[in-house]
Amino acid sequence: MERAVYENDFVLCICTPGYKARFDSRRGGVGTEADLMVPLFQANERKFIPILRVGDWDAATPRYLSGKSRLDLRKYESLLNHLFRRD
């Protein structure tokens, strides 16, 4: 997981209320992921892309991702535009 977070251009964070709860409280695998991601937010916030899968943005987005550009999974075209810098 650590290598993937550092070596890839983008990290897609699939947001759900459960993901938010584990991210914000640093529990389980999501907690480990959060510990890796948080220090990198300042250096390259475009790298981390919150994607809404379930719920609404407020209930599903971790604190550190709440101010970032975010995409609704139901609108996959916007994800492709972001990844290929067509936005």
Order of alpha helices (4+ residues) and beta strands (2+ residues): alpha-beta-alpha-alpha-beta-alpha-beta-alpha
